[in-house]
Amino acid sequence: MANESIRGYKPILSLIVFFITNFLVAFPFSVWVPSPLRLLGHKYATKPPIKLKFGLGVVPPLAVLFLLAAKAIDGGTIRRGILGADGIEPIDIMALFISLAYIAISLDSTGLLRFLAFYLVSRSKSGRRLYFYLYGLFFAFGVVVGNDPVILSGTAFLAYMTRVAGIVPPTAWIFAQFSVANIASAVLVSSNPTNLVLTGAFGISFTTYTANVILPAFFSTVLLFPYLLWRFGSGRQSTSFGRLLHPIHRLANVFNRNQHRTAPRSPGVPSEQPDLVPKLIEAQDLPEPSSALVDPTGAKFGTVLLLLTLGALLATSATGAHAQVWMITVPAALIMLARDIWWDIWGGGRSDEETVVASPEESFRTPSRLDNSEIELRPVQTEPPSLRRLSSTRSSVLGDNAPAPPRPSKTNITSKLGTWKPVRLISRIPTALPTSYTIFTRLPFPLIPFAFSMFILVQALGSAWIPVFSGWWAAWAARTSTVGCVLGMYVISVAGCNFMGTNIGATILLARVLQHWIDASQPSSRSTKGAIYALALGSNYGAFSATFSASLAGLLWKQILNQKGIKVAQSQFAYHNIGISSVAMLAGCAVLIAQVYIAKS
């Protein structure tokens, strides 16, 4: 019956464009376009060629425009893709995500995560104990604020800490951080946009969602830690645990054959496996933890505001109040913005003894959300570095040798802004409001056109292809029952994260498939619940699977490491993650299956 709806060129074209778009998002490319004056042979044509990058922020909107021009979609499809349909409201989801992202990034910019990390380093000389402390810290912080702030600050911190401690390569530390941050993002609805898509699609309250995923995520975290210690420790093949997981590593070696010779050697050969988690840490020249907390009042204010916001979301969801989520998060973000502006104008004074220095090779601009804005801090003269809030912006906007400004006052703020000419006023915002400006540069704005475009593309598949995909899934579910639904949806969602335009594109498409399956097949509550929450786990865990482009966090993580001089090849990323994701999958799916059966009985 579903095949009867595939008539004409529109469904075929929509499907082809959808998969081409996902492929180009996963594997972006760049094109150099010469200056128009240079093409015309103008004697004043001195501008260099323009680099056009076709990737996440460009290809999906172009695909929508192409389908619109080809009359494969109409204005109604675009409207439903933006305003929502079938319980999914993209515009509300993006408003919630952006506003919570602002609060989380602002809280991170106070230096809270760096303070906690430096505090743990200063209190621990045991490498394995420190490894455990940081692992737990990244998980706890990721649960509350999501994976992006942990990637932003945690990756730069680990690059600095491991270099000072002489841990080369830092493979064990960076892969543990990346995996546990993405596991943690599955716990709260607000921690990942994929969670927001699922709760909106199936009408799940925030408390119900968290109650169903917290145990699988917790056990995945608990069981993954000893595996990481064994995986990156010395003598791993001598244990029975090593012999048990040896087939997984033989499979992982397939991804490591083409690894670059210049990349750090991966622990693929047991006899040459170094201990990447040393027993003793002898870190020198680490700053005092208090120097990392550059805005203590802001850290307290942001923590309380974030907890109150999350508490209000959970309370309204649990009580069944009919308040839209953006009505809670957007005002909270505006309050945080007002506090950041106050800090820039009246509270952001900087003493002459405090200076932030960025090494020349690490100074860079932040044109988009996917660019890191953390710069390594190092001592100046004999004083430990006082980590200035959002120091990278000060360096990238004012330059590495920018003089320290005096404490702001009403008069010099007016002089910094200059006359009230709109163009001049806008051009001076980075120097007058550096904190607020840099937080805005770190917000995931490229995610907005990408997400809306993916919603529209999935909406274009709705009437023709979603029933087909749903029929395939219904046939699988009928033959494999609840266990097959959990394992099958987890595997499909993880694979989709790598080949369907990041985890967001995969979640949007698979949520539509499950919606149609539930309406058409009326499956049991066990199978329905198992499939939905397996998709929730897979969309988060899929970030640490095979490709960097499986998530925005993976792209961001890779870029920060490159800027810190740590090269991770694609083959190395897949090689390490196949074991990590396998352990997380076995733990999470086993607990989810047991949870579904126990809760039903």
Secondary structure in CASP SS format (residue, H / E / C, confidence):
PFRMAT SS
TARGET T0000
AUTHOR 0000-0000-0000
METHOD secondary structure of the structure
MODEL  1
M C 1.00
A H 1.00
N H 1.00
E H 1.00
S H 1.00
I C 1.00
R C 1.00
G C 1.00
Y H 1.00
K H 1.00
P H 1.00
I H 1.00
L H 1.00
S H 1.00
L H 1.00
I H 1.00
V H 1.00
F H 1.00
F H 1.00
I H 1.00
T H 1.00
N H 1.00
F H 1.00
L H 1.00
V H 1.00
A H 1.00
F C 1.00
P C 1.00
F E 1.00
S E 1.00
V E 1.00
W E 1.00
V E 1.00
P C 1.00
S C 1.00
P H 1.00
L H 1.00
R H 1.00
L H 1.00
L C 1.00
G C 1.00
H C 1.00
K C 1.00
Y C 1.00
A C 1.00
T C 1.00
K C 1.00
P C 1.00
P C 1.00
I E 1.00
K E 1.00
L E 1.00
K E 1.00
F E 1.00
G C 1.00
L C 1.00
G C 1.00
V C 1.00
V H 1.00
P H 1.00
P H 1.00
L H 1.00
A H 1.00
V H 1.00
L H 1.00
F H 1.00
L H 1.00
L H 1.00
A H 1.00
A C 1.00
K C 1.00
A C 1.00
I C 1.00
D C 1.00
G H 1.00
G H 1.00
T H 1.00
I H 1.00
R H 1.00
R H 1.00
G H 1.00
I H 1.00
L H 1.00
G C 1.00
A E 1.00
D C 1.00
G C 1.00
I E 1.00
E C 1.00
P H 1.00
I H 1.00
D H 1.00
I H 1.00
M H 1.00
A H 1.00
L H 1.00
F H 1.00
I H 1.00
S H 1.00
L H 1.00
A H 1.00
Y H 1.00
I H 1.00
A H 1.00
I H 1.00
S H 1.00
L H 1.00
D H 1.00
S H 1.00
T C 1.00
G C 1.00
L H 1.00
L H 1.00
R H 1.00
F H 1.00
L H 1.00
A H 1.00
F H 1.00
Y H 1.00
L H 1.00
V H 1.00
S H 1.00
R C 1.00
S C 1.00
K C 1.00
S E 1.00
G H 1.00
R H 1.00
R H 1.00
L H 1.00
Y H 1.00
F H 1.00
Y H 1.00
L H 1.00
Y H 1.00
G H 1.00
L H 1.00
F H 1.00
F H 1.00
A H 1.00
F H 1.00
G H 1.00
V H 1.00
V H 1.00
V H 1.00
G C 1.00
N H 1.00
D H 1.00
P H 1.00
V H 1.00
I H 1.00
L H 1.00
S H 1.00
G H 1.00
T H 1.00
A H 1.00
F H 1.00
L H 1.00
A H 1.00
Y H 1.00
M H 1.00
T H 1.00
R H 1.00
V H 1.00
A H 1.00
G C 1.00
I C 1.00
V C 1.00
P C 1.00
P C 1.00
T H 1.00
A H 1.00
W H 1.00
I H 1.00
F H 1.00
A H 1.00
Q H 1.00
F H 1.00
S H 1.00
V H 1.00
A H 1.00
N H 1.00
I H 1.00
A H 1.00
S C 1.00
A C 1.00
V C 1.00
L C 1.00
V H 1.00
S H 1.00
S H 1.00
N C 1.00
P H 1.00
T H 1.00
N H 1.00
L H 1.00
V H 1.00
L H 1.00
T H 1.00
G H 1.00
A H 1.00
F H 1.00
G C 1.00
I C 1.00
S C 1.00
F H 1.00
T H 1.00
T H 1.00
Y H 1.00
T H 1.00
A H 1.00
N H 1.00
V H 1.00
I H 1.00
L H 1.00
P H 1.00
A H 1.00
F H 1.00
F H 1.00
S H 1.00
T H 1.00
V H 1.00
L H 1.00
L H 1.00
F H 1.00
P H 1.00
Y H 1.00
L H 1.00
L H 1.00
W H 1.00
R H 1.00
F H 1.00
G C 1.00
S C 1.00
G C 1.00
R H 1.00
Q H 1.00
S H 1.00
T C 1.00
S H 1.00
F H 1.00
G H 1.00
R H 1.00
L H 1.00
L H 1.00
H H 1.00
P H 1.00
I H 1.00
H H 1.00
R H 1.00
L H 1.00
A H 1.00
N H 1.00
V H 1.00
F H 1.00
N H 1.00
R C 1.00
N C 1.00
Q C 1.00
H C 1.00
R C 1.00
T C 1.00
A C 1.00
P C 1.00
R C 1.00
S C 1.00
P C 1.00
G C 1.00
V C 1.00
P H 1.00
S H 1.00
E H 1.00
Q C 1.00
P C 1.00
D C 1.00
L C 1.00
V C 1.00
P C 1.00
K C 1.00
L E 1.00
I C 1.00
E C 1.00
A C 1.00
Q C 1.00
D C 1.00
L C 1.00
P C 1.00
E C 1.00
P H 1.00
S H 1.00
S H 1.00
A H 1.00
L C 1.00
V C 1.00
D C 1.00
P H 1.00
T H 1.00
G H 1.00
A H 1.00
K H 1.00
F H 1.00
G H 1.00
T H 1.00
V H 1.00
L H 1.00
L H 1.00
L H 1.00
L H 1.00
T H 1.00
L H 1.00
G H 1.00
A H 1.00
L H 1.00
L H 1.00
A H 1.00
T H 1.00
S H 1.00
A H 1.00
T H 1.00
G C 1.00
A C 1.00
H C 1.00
A C 1.00
Q C 1.00
V C 1.00
W H 1.00
M H 1.00
I H 1.00
T H 1.00
V H 1.00
P H 1.00
A H 1.00
A H 1.00
L H 1.00
I H 1.00
M H 1.00
L H 1.00
A H 1.00
R H 1.00
D H 1.00
I H 1.00
W H 1.00
W H 1.00
D H 1.00
I H 1.00
W H 1.00
G H 1.00
G C 1.00
G C 1.00
R C 1.00
S C 1.00
D C 1.00
E C 1.00
E C 1.00
T C 1.00
V C 1.00
V C 1.00
A C 1.00
S C 1.00
P H 1.00
E H 1.00
E H 1.00
S C 1.00
F C 1.00
R C 1.00
T C 1.00
P C 1.00
S C 1.00
R C 1.00
L C 1.00
D C 1.00
N C 1.00
S C 1.00
E C 1.00
I C 1.00
E C 1.00
L C 1.00
R C 1.00
P C 1.00
V E 1.00
Q C 1.00
T C 1.00
E E 1.00
P C 1.00
P C 1.00
S C 1.00
L C 1.00
R C 1.00
R C 1.00
L C 1.00
S H 1.00
S H 1.00
T H 1.00
R H 1.00
S H 1.00
S H 1.00
V H 1.00
L H 1.00
G C 1.00
D C 1.00
N C 1.00
A C 1.00
P C 1.00
A C 1.00
P C 1.00
P C 1.00
R C 1.00
P C 1.00
S C 1.00
K H 1.00
T H 1.00
N H 1.00
I H 1.00
T H 1.00
S H 1.00
K H 1.00
L H 1.00
G C 1.00
T C 1.00
W C 1.00
K C 1.00
P H 1.00
V H 1.00
R H 1.00
L H 1.00
I H 1.00
S H 1.00
R C 1.00
I H 1.00
P H 1.00
T H 1.00
A H 1.00
L C 1.00
P H 1.00
T H 1.00
S H 1.00
Y H 1.00
T H 1.00
I H 1.00
F H 1.00
T H 1.00
R H 1.00
L C 1.00
P C 1.00
F C 1.00
P C 1.00
L H 1.00
I H 1.00
P H 1.00
F H 1.00
A H 1.00
F H 1.00
S H 1.00
M H 1.00
F H 1.00
I H 1.00
L H 1.00
V H 1.00
Q H 1.00
A H 1.00
L H 1.00
G C 1.00
S C 1.00
A C 1.00
W H 1.00
I H 1.00
P H 1.00
V H 1.00
F H 1.00
S H 1.00
G H 1.00
W H 1.00
W H 1.00
A H 1.00
A H 1.00
W H 1.00
A H 1.00
A H 1.00
R H 1.00
T H 1.00
S H 1.00
T H 1.00
V H 1.00
G H 1.00
C H 1.00
V H 1.00
L H 1.00
G H 1.00
M H 1.00
Y H 1.00
V H 1.00
I H 1.00
S H 1.00
V H 1.00
A H 1.00
G H 1.00
C H 1.00
N H 1.00
F H 1.00
M C 1.00
G C 1.00
T H 1.00
N H 1.00
I H 1.00
G H 1.00
A H 1.00
T H 1.00
I H 1.00
L H 1.00
L H 1.00
A H 1.00
R H 1.00
V H 1.00
L H 1.00
Q H 1.00
H H 1.00
W H 1.00
I H 1.00
D H 1.00
A H 1.00
S H 1.00
Q C 1.00
P C 1.00
S C 1.00
S H 1.00
R H 1.00
S H 1.00
T H 1.00
K H 1.00
G H 1.00
A H 1.00
I H 1.00
Y H 1.00
A H 1.00
L H 1.00
A H 1.00
L H 1.00
G H 1.00
S H 1.00
N H 1.00
Y H 1.00
G H 1.00
A H 1.00
F H 1.00
S C 1.00
A C 1.00
T C 1.00
F H 1.00
S H 1.00
A H 1.00
S C 1.00
L H 1.00
A H 1.00
G H 1.00
L H 1.00
L H 1.00
W H 1.00
K H 1.00
Q H 1.00
I H 1.00
L H 1.00
N H 1.00
Q H 1.00
K C 1.00
G C 1.00
I C 1.00
K C 1.00
V C 1.00
A C 1.00
Q H 1.00
S H 1.00
Q H 1.00
F H 1.00
A H 1.00
Y H 1.00
H H 1.00
N H 1.00
I H 1.00
G H 1.00
I H 1.00
S H 1.00
S H 1.00
V H 1.00
A H 1.00
M H 1.00
L H 1.00
A H 1.00
G H 1.00
C H 1.00
A H 1.00
V H 1.00
L H 1.00
I H 1.00
A H 1.00
Q H 1.00
V H 1.00
Y H 1.00
I H 1.00
A H 1.00
K H 1.00
S C 1.00
END
